[in-house]
Amino acid sequence: MTRRIYLAGHRGLVGSALRRAVLRHGDDTVQGSERVDYRDRARTFAALAAAKPDVVVLAAGRVGGLGANLARPVEFLDENLLIQSNVLAASLAAGVRRLLFIGSANAYPADAPQPITEASLGTAALDEGTRSYGLAKLVGTTLCDAYHAEYGVTYHSVMPCNLYGPGDRFDLETAHVVAATLRRFGDAVTTGADEVVVWGSGNQRRQLLLADDLAEACLVLLGLERPPSVVNVGPRGDTSIRELAELAASVVGFRGAIAFDATKPEGVLRRELDTSRMHDLGWQPRHSLEDGMRSTWRWYVEQQRQAPVTETSA
């Protein structure tokens, strides 16, 4: 039976990947063509009531890299809390019994044992650099659990590692690590620079996943009658920022020097999720990191690339 799936945040990195996946699997997406401001409670309720979906996937939110999180912690906390509260309440009011919330690895404690299991949620303090965003995502997972407990609905959460892919943000102020790294090296090729400086020591490690692979994992979870309340999604293993920089240089054709500035913020040294629960459900990423980065860079060059900008003018 075809489901009507409402994608809150359908224009973003995760939402656009979900839309591609939903259409491949034969379901219908029912979000409108107009952008909905989910910070506005009345408009959010109206949008869900009009759509009458069977399923909601909540991928909307304020996102950004480490620099943006450090610069605007109020917006990252306040806006994400508003969006989550409004969409969950509007979904319940519209009679939606199934909702999948897109959480984040930032919701896990900074000092959680590695690899991080789902049981670590809420057990200790979050990383200072992304605390506002991480706290908002932790509240989102807690809200889903609360809706399930109080109303008997199946509202559950998926916790992805660092995401990238077509549809990502490439401005240097708000981009996540893969897009920002590709952009820096791509701009260096364009301007003829002979060196690229990367924030941090290069030893920090990140678990990286193409958004299209996350989308497939979401459809696996939505196909379960009784899904886990929270499940991590990502590849097995992680990648150092040094390795990521070298791969980005290869992808864009940069042949200069790579330098690392250890005086700049680098976030947590390592945050690897234990993704065994998701892998046990039969899912695994279909794309290697290199293949995913090449497709992401190709999309950016074809669709989004503008004149090189600096971090201060972006």
C-alpha positions in Angstrom: 0.0 0.0 0.0 1.3 3.4 -1.0 2.0 5.7 2.0 1.7 9.5 2.0 4.9 10.7 3.5 5.3 14.3 4.6 8.9 15.5 4.6 9.4 18.5 6.9 12.5 20.1 5.5 12.2 18.5 2.1 14.6 21.1 0.5 17.6 20.4 2.7 20.4 17.9 2.6 18.5 15.1 4.3 15.1 16.0 3.1 16.1 16.1 -0.6 17.8 12.7 -0.2 14.7 11.3 1.5 12.5 12.6 -1.3 14.7 10.8 -3.9 14.5 7.6 -1.9 10.8 7.8 -1.3 10.1 8.2 -4.9 12.4 5.3 -5.8 10.5 3.0 -3.4 7.1 3.9 -4.8 5.6 6.0 -2.0 4.2 9.5 -2.3 5.6 12.7 -0.8 2.9 15.1 0.2 4.8 18.2 1.3 3.7 21.3 -0.6 5.8 23.2 -3.1 5.9 26.2 -0.8 8.4 26.5 2.0 6.8 26.2 5.4 8.3 28.1 8.4 8.1 25.4 11.1 9.0 28.0 13.7 5.5 29.4 13.2 3.1 27.1 15.1 -0.1 28.2 13.3 1.5 27.7 9.9 2.9 24.3 10.9 -0.5 23.1 12.1 -2.2 24.3 8.9 0.4 22.6 6.7 0.1 19.2 8.4 -3.7 19.4 8.5 -3.9 20.2 4.8 -1.4 17.4 3.8 -3.2 14.6 5.8 -0.1 12.4 5.7 0.3 8.8 6.9 3.9 9.4 8.0 6.0 12.4 8.9 9.7 12.6 8.7 11.1 15.6 10.6 14.3 16.7 8.9 13.8 20.4 9.2 16.1 22.5 11.5 18.8 25.0 11.8 22.1 23.3 10.9 25.7 24.4 10.5 29.3 23.6 11.1 31.4 24.2 14.2 32.0 27.9 13.5 28.3 28.6 13.1 27.5 26.7 16.3 30.1 28.7 18.2 28.9 32.0 16.8 25.1 31.6 17.2 24.2 29.2 20.1 20.9 30.9 20.9 19.5 30.4 17.3 20.7 26.8 17.2 18.9 26.0 20.4 15.8 28.2 20.2 14.9 27.6 16.5 15.4 23.8 16.7 13.3 23.5 19.8 10.5 25.5 18.2 10.6 23.5 15.0 10.5 20.1 16.8 7.8 21.1 19.3 5.6 22.5 16.5 6.0 19.6 14.0 5.4 16.9 16.6 2.3 18.6 18.0 0.9 19.4 14.6 1.5 15.8 13.5 -0.5 14.5 16.5 -3.3 17.0 15.8 -3.4 15.8 12.2 -3.8 12.2 13.3 -0.4 11.1 12.2 0.5 7.8 14.0 4.0 7.4 12.6 6.8 10.0 12.8 10.6 9.6 12.3 12.8 12.3 13.8 16.2 13.0 12.3 18.5 13.5 15.4 22.2 13.9 15.5 25.4 12.4 16.9 25.9 15.8 18.6 23.2 14.8 21.1 25.6 12.3 22.7 27.9 13.2 25.6 31.3 14.5 24.6 33.1 11.8 26.8 30.9 8.9 26.0 32.7 5.6 25.6 33.6 4.9 21.9 31.9 3.6 19.8 28.9 5.3 21.3 25.8 3.2 21.9 22.2 4.5 22.0 22.2 3.9 25.7 24.7 6.8 26.2 22.0 9.4 25.4 21.5 11.8 28.3 24.2 10.3 30.5 26.7 13.2 30.6 27.5 16.7 29.4 27.6 17.5 25.7 30.5 18.9 23.7 30.8 22.7 24.4 31.3 23.6 20.7 27.9 22.2 19.6 26.1 22.0 22.9 23.0 24.1 21.8 22.4 22.1 18.7 23.1 18.8 20.5 20.8 19.7 23.3 18.0 20.6 21.0 18.4 17.2 19.2 18.4 15.4 22.6 15.1 17.1 23.5 13.7 16.0 20.1 14.4 12.3 20.9 13.0 12.8 24.4 9.8 14.3 22.9 9.3 11.4 20.6 9.6 9.0 23.5 7.1 11.1 25.5 4.6 11.2 22.6 4.9 7.4 22.4 4.4 7.0 26.1 1.5 9.4 26.5 -0.4 8.9 23.2 0.6 5.5 22.0 1.9 6.8 18.6 5.0 5.4 17.0 7.3 8.5 17.1 10.9 7.4 16.9 14.4 8.8 16.2 17.4 8.1 14.0 20.8 9.4 15.0 23.1 9.8 12.0 26.8 10.5 12.1 28.3 13.4 10.1 26.3 13.8 6.8 27.2 15.1 3.4 26.0 14.9 -0.1 24.1 16.7 -3.0 22.0 19.5 -1.5 24.6 20.3 1.2 25.6 23.8 2.2 28.9 24.9 0.7 29.3 28.4 2.2 32.3 28.4 4.5 30.4 29.9 7.5 27.8 27.2 7.9 29.0 24.2 6.0 29.6 20.8 7.6 33.0 19.2 7.5 32.9 17.4 4.1 31.3 20.3 2.2 33.6 22.9 3.8 36.7 20.8 3.1 35.7 20.3 -0.5 35.0 24.0 -0.9 38.3 25.1 0.6 40.3 22.9 -1.7 38.1 23.7 -4.8 38.5 27.4 -4.2 42.3 26.9 -3.9 42.3 25.3 -7.3 40.3 28.2 -8.8 42.5 30.9 -7.2 45.8 29.2 -7.8 46.7 29.0 -4.1 49.6 26.8 -3.3 48.5 25.9 0.2 45.2 25.1 2.0 45.0 25.5 5.8 42.6 23.1 7.6 41.3 23.8 11.1 42.7 21.6 13.9 45.5 19.1 14.2 44.2 16.8 11.5 44.1 14.0 14.1 40.4 14.5 15.0 38.2 11.7 13.5 34.7 11.8 12.0 32.3 9.2 11.0 30.9 10.2 7.6 27.8 9.2 5.7 26.3 10.2 2.4 22.7 11.5 3.0 21.3 9.2 0.3 22.5 6.2 2.4 20.8 7.7 5.5 17.6 8.0 3.5 17.7 4.3 2.7 18.2 3.5 6.4 15.2 5.7 7.2 13.0 3.7 4.8 14.2 0.5 6.5 13.1 1.8 9.9 9.8 3.1 8.5 9.1 -0.4 7.2 9.3 -1.9 10.7 6.1 -2.4 12.7 7.9 -1.9 16.0 11.1 0.1 15.3 13.7 0.9 18.0 12.9 4.2 19.8 16.4 5.4 18.9 18.9 3.9 16.5 22.3 5.1 15.3 23.1 5.2 11.5 26.5 5.3 9.9 29.3 3.2 8.5 31.6 1.0 10.5 34.7 3.0 11.4 35.7 6.6 11.0 38.1 8.9 9.1 40.7 11.4 10.3 40.4 15.0 9.2 43.9 14.6 7.7 42.7 11.7 5.5 39.6 13.7 4.6 41.7 16.7 3.5 43.9 14.5 1.4 40.9 12.8 -0.2 39.2 16.2 -0.9 42.4 17.5 -2.6 42.4 14.4 -4.8 38.7 14.8 -5.7 39.0 18.5 -6.7 42.5 18.2 -8.3 44.5 20.3 -5.8 48.2 19.6 -5.9 49.5 22.1 -3.4 50.5 21.8 0.3 48.0 21.0 3.1 48.7 22.7 6.5 46.9 22.2 9.8 46.2 25.0 12.3 46.1 23.5 15.7 45.2 26.9 17.2 41.7 26.7 15.6 38.8 24.9 17.2 38.5 21.3 16.1 35.6 20.0 18.2 35.7 16.6 19.9 38.7 14.5 19.0 36.5 11.5 18.1 32.8 10.7 17.9 32.2 7.3 16.5 28.7 5.8 16.8 28.0 2.1 17.4 25.9 1.4 14.4 25.6 -2.4 14.9 21.8 -2.2 15.7 21.1 -0.7 12.3 23.5 -3.0 10.5 21.7 -6.0 12.2 18.5 -4.8 10.5 20.2 -5.6 7.1 21.2 -2.0 6.2 24.7 -0.9 5.2 26.0 2.2 3.2 26.1 1.6 -0.5 28.6 4.4 -1.3 32.3 4.6 -0.3 33.5 7.9 1.1 35.5 8.6 -2.1 32.5 7.9 -4.4 30.2 10.0 -2.2 32.6 12.9 -2.1 33.0 12.8 -5.9 29.3 12.8 -6.5 28.9 15.6 -4.0 31.5 17.8 -5.6 30.1 17.1 -9.1 26.7 18.3 -7.9 28.2 21.4 -6.4 30.2 22.3 -9.6 27.1 21.7 -11.8 24.5 23.3 -9.6 25.8 25.6 -7.0 29.3 26.9 -7.6 29.8 30.6 -7.4 32.9 32.9 -7.3 35.3 31.9 -4.5 34.5 33.6 -1.2 36.3 33.9 2.1 35.0 32.8 5.5 34.5 36.4 6.5 32.5 37.4 3.4 30.4 34.2 3.0 
